[in-house]
Amino acid sequence: MKLDAESAKNAGVLINILFILLIIFLSINAQYRGAKQKTSSFLEDFKVCMKPALVYVLCSVVFIGVFYAWLSDDIVELRNAHINHFNEGIKDENNLANFLSQHPEENGKSVEELMQKNRDNVERNISVQTWVMGGSLALTMVAAAYSLLAVFFWRSFVRKW
């Protein structure tokens, strides 16, 4: 079963979030199981969760970069799909008039100029660099948020058992 590029991206995001959650809970569980002293600060517990999560994020981002740069043609497929969809749509006079009414700054430009501007925007926004930067930012934010939630949950509920 082959997923299209967008479905594969969504599945990858969800799998990475699942692994981040798993790593966070395993790390805080190991911290409390191995700790002789049961008193640690919230910040210390947060650091215990974040370190392995950030190592995972770093490894994931490197893999994302390698995968999309050399192993996959998903980015090329997405670029071509977006460019072709725009080019086919803009050829219709009704769609062109609708596009120009939504983007008045583009009035006076030819269809070829609009197609070239769209191509430039797509090539800038759908690139390995954009996906690596977006992935690193998103996964880091997820790791931080879930680390905070895990520490709060652990300190509030689990540790008291």
C-alpha positions as CSV (number, residue, x, y, z in Angstrom):
1,M,0.0,0.0,0.0
2,K,1.5,3.3,-1.1
3,L,0.4,6.5,0.5
4,D,0.3,9.7,-1.3
5,A,2.8,12.4,-0.1
6,E,0.3,14.3,2.1
7,S,-1.0,11.2,3.8
8,A,2.6,9.9,4.4
9,K,3.5,13.3,5.9
10,N,0.5,13.2,8.3
11,A,1.3,9.6,9.3
12,G,4.9,10.6,9.9
13,V,3.9,13.5,12.1
14,L,1.6,11.3,14.2
15,I,4.2,8.5,14.6
16,N,6.8,11.0,15.7
17,I,4.4,12.5,18.3
18,L,3.7,9.0,19.6
19,F,7.4,8.2,19.9
20,I,8.1,11.5,21.7
21,L,5.3,10.7,24.2
22,L,6.7,7.2,24.7
23,I,10.2,8.5,25.2
24,I,9.1,11.2,27.7
25,F,7.1,8.8,29.8
26,L,9.8,6.2,29.8
27,S,12.4,8.8,30.9
28,I,10.4,10.1,33.8
29,N,9.4,6.6,34.8
30,A,13.1,5.6,34.8
31,Q,13.9,8.7,36.8
32,Y,11.5,7.9,39.6
33,R,12.2,4.2,39.6
34,G,15.9,4.7,39.9
35,A,15.9,7.6,42.2
36,K,16.8,7.0,45.8
37,Q,15.5,10.3,46.8
38,K,12.0,11.1,45.8
39,T,12.4,14.9,45.9
40,S,13.2,16.7,42.8
41,S,12.1,20.0,41.4
42,F,9.7,20.5,38.5
43,L,12.5,21.9,36.4
44,E,14.7,18.9,37.1
45,D,12.0,16.5,36.0
46,F,11.3,18.7,32.9
47,K,15.0,18.4,32.0
48,V,14.9,14.7,32.5
49,C,12.1,14.5,30.0
50,M,13.4,17.0,27.5
51,K,16.9,15.6,27.0
52,P,15.9,12.3,25.4
53,A,13.0,13.9,23.6
54,L,15.4,16.5,22.0
55,V,17.8,13.7,21.0
56,Y,14.9,12.0,19.3
57,V,13.9,15.2,17.6
58,L,17.4,15.8,16.3
59,C,17.6,12.3,14.9
60,S,14.2,12.6,13.3
61,V,15.0,15.9,11.7
62,V,18.3,14.5,10.3
63,F,16.3,11.6,8.9
64,I,13.7,13.9,7.4
65,G,16.4,15.9,5.7
66,V,18.1,12.8,4.3
67,F,14.9,11.1,3.3
68,Y,13.4,14.1,1.4
69,A,16.7,15.2,-0.1
70,W,18.0,11.8,-1.5
71,L,15.6,8.9,-0.9
72,S,12.2,10.3,-1.9
73,D,10.6,12.2,-4.7
74,D,7.6,13.4,-2.7
75,I,8.7,17.0,-2.8
76,V,8.9,17.0,-6.5
77,E,5.5,15.3,-6.8
78,L,3.9,17.9,-4.5
79,R,5.6,20.8,-6.3
80,N,4.4,19.5,-9.7
81,A,0.9,18.9,-8.4
82,H,0.5,22.4,-6.9
83,I,2.0,24.0,-10.0
84,N,-0.2,22.0,-12.4
85,H,-3.3,22.6,-10.4
86,F,-2.7,26.3,-10.4
87,N,-1.8,26.4,-14.1
88,E,-4.9,24.4,-15.2
89,G,-7.1,26.6,-13.0
90,I,-5.8,29.9,-14.1
91,K,-6.4,29.2,-17.8
92,D,-10.1,29.4,-17.2
93,E,-11.4,33.0,-17.5
94,N,-13.8,32.6,-14.5
95,N,-11.0,31.3,-12.3
96,L,-8.6,34.0,-13.5
97,A,-11.2,36.7,-12.7
98,N,-11.9,35.1,-9.3
99,F,-8.2,34.9,-8.5
100,L,-7.6,38.6,-9.5
101,S,-10.6,39.7,-7.4
102,Q,-9.0,37.9,-4.4
103,H,-5.5,39.3,-5.1
104,P,-5.9,42.8,-6.4
105,E,-2.2,43.4,-6.3
106,E,-1.8,41.0,-9.2
107,N,-4.0,43.0,-11.6
108,G,-2.3,43.9,-14.8
109,K,-0.1,40.8,-14.8
110,S,-0.3,38.3,-17.6
111,V,-1.2,34.7,-17.1
112,E,2.4,33.6,-17.7
113,E,3.6,36.1,-15.1
114,L,1.1,34.7,-12.6
115,M,2.2,31.1,-13.4
116,Q,5.8,32.0,-12.9
117,K,5.1,33.8,-9.6
118,N,3.2,30.7,-8.4
119,R,6.0,28.4,-9.5
120,D,8.5,30.6,-7.5
121,N,6.3,30.5,-4.4
122,V,5.8,26.8,-4.6
123,E,9.5,26.1,-5.1
124,R,10.3,28.3,-2.1
125,N,7.6,26.9,0.2
126,I,7.8,23.2,-0.7
127,S,11.5,22.4,-0.2
128,V,13.7,20.2,1.9
129,Q,14.9,23.2,3.9
130,T,11.3,24.3,4.6
131,W,10.3,20.9,5.7
132,V,13.3,20.4,7.9
133,M,12.9,23.8,9.6
134,G,9.2,23.2,10.0
135,G,9.7,19.7,11.3
136,S,12.4,20.7,13.8
137,L,10.3,23.6,15.1
138,A,7.1,21.5,15.4
139,L,8.7,18.5,17.0
140,T,10.6,20.7,19.5
141,M,7.4,22.5,20.5
142,V,5.6,19.1,20.8
143,A,8.5,17.7,22.9
144,A,8.4,20.8,25.2
145,A,4.6,20.8,25.6
146,Y,4.4,17.1,26.3
147,S,7.3,17.2,28.6
148,L,5.5,19.9,30.7
149,L,2.3,17.9,30.6
150,A,4.0,14.7,31.5
151,V,5.9,16.2,34.5
152,F,2.7,17.8,35.7
153,F,0.7,14.6,35.3
154,W,3.5,12.5,37.0
155,R,3.9,14.9,39.9
156,S,0.2,15.4,40.4
157,F,-1.1,11.8,40.0
158,V,1.3,9.0,39.5
159,R,4.0,9.9,42.0
160,K,1.5,9.9,44.8
161,W,0.6,6.2,44.4
